[in-house]
Amino acid sequence: MANVVIIGAGIVGCALAARLAENGVKVTLIDQAEVVAGASGANLSLVLWSDAEPGVSLTMTRRAWDELPAEVADLEARTGLDLEFRRIHTLSLVLEGMDPRAALAGGAHLTEAGFQTELIDPAAVHALEPAVDLGGVQAAVYQEQAAINPFYFTLAWADRARVAGASIVTGRRVTGFRMDGERIVGLETAGSGEPVGGDLYVLAAGAWTRALALTAGIDLPEYHIIGEACVTEALPPLLHGLVGEAGDNRVPFELELAARGGDGSDLRLAEFAAIQTMSGNLVVGQVSHGGPGSGPDGRQGNRPAVRPGALRDLATGLVQRLPAARSASVIRAWAKPVPFTPDHQPIIGRVASRPNLFIASGLKSALIITPLLSKLIVEAVIDGDLGSLRPFSPGRFPQGGFEELRPGG
Ligand SMILES: Cc1cc2nc3c(=O)[nH]c(=O)nc-3n(C[C@H](O)[C@H](O)[C@H](O)COP(=O)(O)OP(=O)(O)OC[C@H]3O[C@@H](n4cnc5c(N)ncnc54)[C@H](O)[C@@H]3O)c2cc1C
């Protein structure tokens, strides 16, 4: 593979650009905004294994987790950046009326994969997080998870890509593909600049992937939610790890959204979670909804806005659970789309009817898996075989769930 164009400079696109360029491939990475402008710069910084789906995702997550410290050390050594990688516990609080077993979401399959999960009593919750006031509740605790600075993590991959010779083009929005029969022969972009073209096109545009694939006549069953979060000014140490609420409402929420073809600005899911950065800022998330325009045509605004009510919900949640943060100022709030697929697995691989289009998207959480996933994708691109990524192939979706549109349709 001589010449690869990657669309989307989030963590996935940047890691792919670095690894491909290091393998001697000529790489152009293009983004409508700048590096780390999408969900990769809008998340809660969590390197979580507790989210992994049973099966191949979990096996891969286990491997990714085991390899991560060495990957981070390597990235830090190459770039000179401190990625603020640290082990933390995460607590899922069992609030009144919740089934404590539900808090240990997927506990059995995680334990089988060698991860430690346990339910702890209110005294133990208090010992772990003394500043959290919940009037005595149990919690599921995951002792050994991690956090990382998501900006530095993504920027480090971009830096590594540049050093390896990749060209990074920012501020250039891809509006479509130029086709010759089934093959893509170039990109249509907004604004001026040199034409961008290559032998292979990798769509790593996160939640925007579906809209872009549509312009190549491909309808991927990939939807998105818009997650809203905020960050406070720096405060003295209050939290040691992540404090969140237990609950299993996300899957039904996403399934409802998918059943509606992605259209659900009236659907809302509040999942409280708070973590303190190494600089002392509290990052608080997240209220999610189906975005306006997240409907069947897959299009959406490039900059979804934070709804006024979301900020109030986030602040109320924070003050209820962490009274010491009562007078903290919120310095920034944001809303960014996160993709998901009906089976909660990413979409990785070539599209049969578009031989030089490769999809690398659909990651609802990416920080833990990207170093490994990018390695496997690069092997797949170079060898022309998906190997262990085959379960994530776009071809897995049944007729009707993944349609090729008529050319120009
Ligand atoms: C509030 C919130 C909390 C989260 N918490 C976590 C967490 O704690 N841990 C975790 O692992 N994950 C978390 N996630 C999810 C995680 O951020 C995403 O899974 C991850 O960032 C996806 O990376 P990506 O590279 O696929 O996409 P993105 O980072 O979204 O990158 C896509 C890029 O494509 C570019 N693009 C889009 N359209 C075009 C176009 N037409 N032309 C050119 N460029 C284009 C965009 O500008 C963007 O830079 C969270 C997300 C949110 C919003």
The ligand as an SDF file (V2000), in Angstrom:
LIG
                    3D

 53 58  0  0  0  0  0  0  0  0999 V2000
  -18.4870   13.3900   27.0970 C   0  0  0  0  0  0  0  0  0  0  0  0
  -17.6900   12.2200   26.5940 C   0  0  0  0  0  0  0  0  0  0  0  0
  -17.0600   11.3700   27.4910 C   0  0  0  0  0  0  0  0  0  0  0  0
  -16.2940   10.2890   27.0350 C   0  0  0  0  0  0  0  0  0  0  0  0
  -15.5580    9.5810   27.9470 N   0  0  0  0  0  0  0  0  0  0  0  0
  -14.6700    8.6480   27.4960 C   0  0  0  0  0  0  0  0  0  0  0  0
  -13.7260    8.0850   28.3820 C   0  0  0  0  0  0  0  0  0  0  0  0
  -13.6300    8.4510   29.5640 O   0  0  0  0  0  0  0  0  0  0  0  0
  -12.8780    7.1270   27.8910 N   0  0  0  0  0  0  0  0  0  0  0  0
  -12.8940    6.7500   26.5660 C   0  0  0  0  0  0  0  0  0  0  0  0
  -12.1110    5.8710   26.1630 O   0  0  0  0  0  0  0  0  0  0  0  0
  -13.7690    7.3020   25.7000 N   0  0  0  0  0  0  0  0  0  0  0  0
  -14.6310    8.2620   26.1270 C   0  0  0  0  0  0  0  0  0  0  0  0
  -15.4600    8.9010   25.2260 N   0  0  0  0  0  0  0  0  0  0  0  0
  -15.4870    8.4270   23.8300 C   0  0  0  0  0  0  0  0  0  0  0  0
  -14.2080    8.7590   23.0900 C   0  0  0  0  0  0  0  0  0  0  0  0
  -13.9200   10.1300   23.2350 O   0  0  0  0  0  0  0  0  0  0  0  0
  -14.3680    8.3750   21.6060 C   0  0  0  0  0  0  0  0  0  0  0  0
  -14.6170    6.9820   21.5310 O   0  0  0  0  0  0  0  0  0  0  0  0
  -13.0890    8.6470   20.8080 C   0  0  0  0  0  0  0  0  0  0  0  0
  -12.6220    9.9470   21.0110 O   0  0  0  0  0  0  0  0  0  0  0  0
  -13.3490    8.4080   19.3170 C   0  0  0  0  0  0  0  0  0  0  0  0
  -12.1730    8.7500   18.6300 O   0  0  0  0  0  0  0  0  0  0  0  0
  -12.1820    8.8930   17.0700 P   0  0  0  0  0  0  0  0  0  0  0  0
  -10.7870    9.1980   16.6530 O   0  0  0  0  0  0  0  0  0  0  0  0
  -12.8520    7.7160   16.4740 O   0  0  0  0  0  0  0  0  0  0  0  0
  -13.1610   10.1400   16.7690 O   0  0  0  0  0  0  0  0  0  0  0  0
  -13.0210   11.7190   17.0170 P   0  0  0  0  0  0  0  0  0  0  0  0
  -12.0640   12.0450   18.1090 O   0  0  0  0  0  0  0  0  0  0  0  0
  -14.3900   12.2580   17.1420 O   0  0  0  0  0  0  0  0  0  0  0  0
  -12.3280   12.2290   15.6830 O   0  0  0  0  0  0  0  0  0  0  0  0
  -13.0140   12.3570   14.4610 C   0  0  0  0  0  0  0  0  0  0  0  0
  -12.3640   13.4940   13.7010 C   0  0  0  0  0  0  0  0  0  0  0  0
  -12.9430   13.5270   12.3780 O   0  0  0  0  0  0  0  0  0  0  0  0
  -12.9790   14.8740   11.9630 C   0  0  0  0  0  0  0  0  0  0  0  0
  -13.9640   15.0110   10.8850 N   0  0  0  0  0  0  0  0  0  0  0  0
  -15.2940   14.7930   10.9760 C   0  0  0  0  0  0  0  0  0  0  0  0
  -15.8870   15.0490    9.8000 N   0  0  0  0  0  0  0  0  0  0  0  0
  -14.9200   15.4320    8.9420 C   0  0  0  0  0  0  0  0  0  0  0  0
  -14.9210   15.8440    7.5820 C   0  0  0  0  0  0  0  0  0  0  0  0
  -16.0610   15.9160    6.8560 N   0  0  0  0  0  0  0  0  0  0  0  0
  -13.7450   16.1840    6.9880 N   0  0  0  0  0  0  0  0  0  0  0  0
  -12.5640   16.1170    7.7060 C   0  0  0  0  0  0  0  0  0  0  0  0
  -12.5350   15.7560    9.0180 N   0  0  0  0  0  0  0  0  0  0  0  0
  -13.6930   15.4040    9.6230 C   0  0  0  0  0  0  0  0  0  0  0  0
  -13.4150   15.6150   13.2380 C   0  0  0  0  0  0  0  0  0  0  0  0
  -13.0830   17.0050   13.1770 O   0  0  0  0  0  0  0  0  0  0  0  0
  -12.6280   14.8660   14.3160 C   0  0  0  0  0  0  0  0  0  0  0  0
  -11.3890   15.4930   14.6190 O   0  0  0  0  0  0  0  0  0  0  0  0
  -16.2280    9.9960   25.6380 C   0  0  0  0  0  0  0  0  0  0  0  0
  -16.8420   10.8590   24.7330 C   0  0  0  0  0  0  0  0  0  0  0  0
  -17.5610   11.9770   25.1920 C   0  0  0  0  0  0  0  0  0  0  0  0
  -18.1530   12.9370   24.1910 C   0  0  0  0  0  0  0  0  0  0  0  0
  1  2  1  0
  2  3  1  0
  2 52  2  0
  3  4  2  0
  4  5  1  0
  4 50  1  0
  5  6  2  0
  6  7  1  0
  6 13  1  0
  7  8  2  0
  7  9  1  0
  9 10  1  0
 10 11  2  0
 10 12  1  0
 12 13  2  0
 13 14  1  0
 14 15  1  0
 14 50  1  0
 15 16  1  0
 16 17  1  0
 16 18  1  0
 18 19  1  0
 18 20  1  0
 20 21  1  0
 20 22  1  0
 22 23  1  0
 23 24  1  0
 24 25  2  0
 24 26  1  0
 24 27  1  0
 27 28  1  0
 28 29  2  0
 28 30  1  0
 28 31  1  0
 31 32  1  0
 32 33  1  0
 33 34  1  0
 33 48  1  0
 34 35  1  0
 35 36  1  0
 35 46  1  0
 36 37  1  0
 36 45  1  0
 37 38  2  0
 38 39  1  0
 39 40  1  0
 39 45  2  0
 40 41  1  0
 40 42  2  0
 42 43  1  0
 43 44  2  0
 44 45  1  0
 46 47  1  0
 46 48  1  0
 48 49  1  0
 50 51  2  0
 51 52  1  0
 52 53  1  0
M  END
$$$$
